[in-house]
Amino acid sequence: MVIRNKEYYTQFNEEMKRDHRVLDYHIRQAENYKRIYQLTRGRSGVYVLLNKWAKKMNQIHCDKGFKIAKLNMAWCLYEMMYLQNYIQKGEEP
């Protein structure tokens, strides 16, 4: 049983802020690679390789960001359900 007090939720908020910073990093990187992809689209020569690389890196950062966001959303949903049950029943689930 986890005792959820102010310290627990302070730690929870810190972890969420940390995850948001990491998520923002992946979003910025995905946007940069998208910009490179758009600039090199339809070109020939070395630009073809750069275009493929930018597309792949964009997808990698999108996937990493999506994974982090999905885990955070599930964690927040669990916390909301816990609090709702605690408020309604006055006990832990």
Secondary structure, DSSP 8 states (H G I E B T S, - for coil): -----HHHHHHHHHHHHHHHHHHHHHHHHHHHHHHHHHHHTT--THHHHHHHHHHHHHHHHHHHHHHHHHHHHHHHHHHHHHHHHHHHHSS--
